[in-house]
Amino acid sequence: MTLTHVTALRSTLADAVDAAINTGAGTATLKIRASTTDLIVFNLQNPAFGAASSGVITLAGVPISTTAAATGTADNFQILDRDGTLLVSGSVTATGGGGDIEATNTSIATSQDADLTSLTYTAPT
């Protein structure tokens, strides 16, 4: 039997993820990385996400624009809270590649303009 959560609990879990990201004194970040190298760092607003609906939170304050800090092929991401503590991580692939984050371009060059236009987090069913 597969473990499932009712929708109300999924929304509570998603809101708890957002609350954790908003913890601390600095700025929460989303890092797009090539292995262990930070390619792009997006600063997130506080609160980072809106209120959950059906177990899903949506990133607030988009689009977010920045400039790439390094060159490489994006393959993973990290979301860190306002104190710089790692909370969420996953894969990055090209659009249609099935990654946790899918990007239109995974080949990043130093000083390249980068835009984050949307991001959602879905609590497990």
Secondary structure, 3 states (H helix, E strand, C coil): CCCCCCHHHHHHHHHHHHHHHCCCCCCCEEEEEECCEEEEEEECCCCCECCCECCEEEECCCCEEEECCCCEECCEEEEECCCCCEEEEEEEEECCCCCCEEECCCEECCCCEEEECCCEEECCC
